[in-house]
Amino acid sequence: MKRTKLGNSLIVALTTAFPKVTVANDSELEKILAGARRLTFGKPQRESARNLILAMDSELKPERVDSVMDALTDVDDPEPTKKDNEEEESAKDCAECHGKDGKHSKDCKIGKDKKARDAKRAKDKAKEDMEDDEPAVDGVGKEEIGKAMDSLRKEFAAADEAKRAVRTVVGDVIAMDTADKIYEFALDEMKVNHEGVTGVPALKALFDLAKKQKTAAAPVTVAMDSAGAISKFPHAGRFVQA
């Protein structure tokens, strides 16, 4: 489905801010969001989109979803519709260009003015259509999307750091992409009870302590190049553990 600029912005912002939310091609959520335009994306469409998003992530609060859509659609300050503008201009034309008998007055400028307005309206409409067809999201919800992207980058960085920290103990961790889950997995593998310990800083501290204790308790193994080498140090055997 072809996306408008606003539709693409909504999809990018919502899926970035809420990682559990996905917008598959031809899905119901895609159909609601993809063609969104500021003047037509009203309350029914917003509520339908919000309900579908909440169904994907039950832990989300409705007001959080609304805040992302509000940032992009600016629903509290809607622009006047094309119909409103045309009615206002039509009333102005009638007041200026018609006499009491309903006929055009001698000095009526409606022809020239209307032509100029129609040309400007057509130009603005063409520009709007071009902007809606652009895949970019520049200038629409940029701050909101930027904050979500920064948060996402921090989560990825924390996860990468956790994977490096536990690699020497449990090997490469592939299936998990959040730091807290990675540390919990490592502690489980080490048989360390972490019940009641939550948050990345606390889990990392517990893992570091457990790793330090395990390293201190590990036996020391000395490898000899040949059986005869140890004969040069008659007392070395008591320090070697197989």
ABEGO torsion letter per residue (X at the ends): XBBBAAAAAAAAAAAAABAABBBBBGBAAAAAAAABBAAABBAAAAAAAAAAAAAABAABBAAAAAAAAAAAAGAABBBBBAAAAAAAAAAAAAAAABBAAGBBBAABAAAAAAAAAAAAAAAAAAAAAAAAABABABGBGAAAAAAAAAAAAAAAAAAAAAAAAAAAAAEBBAABABAAAAAAAAAAAAGBBABGBBEAAAAAAAAAAAAAAAAAABBBBBBBABAAAAAABAAAAAABBX
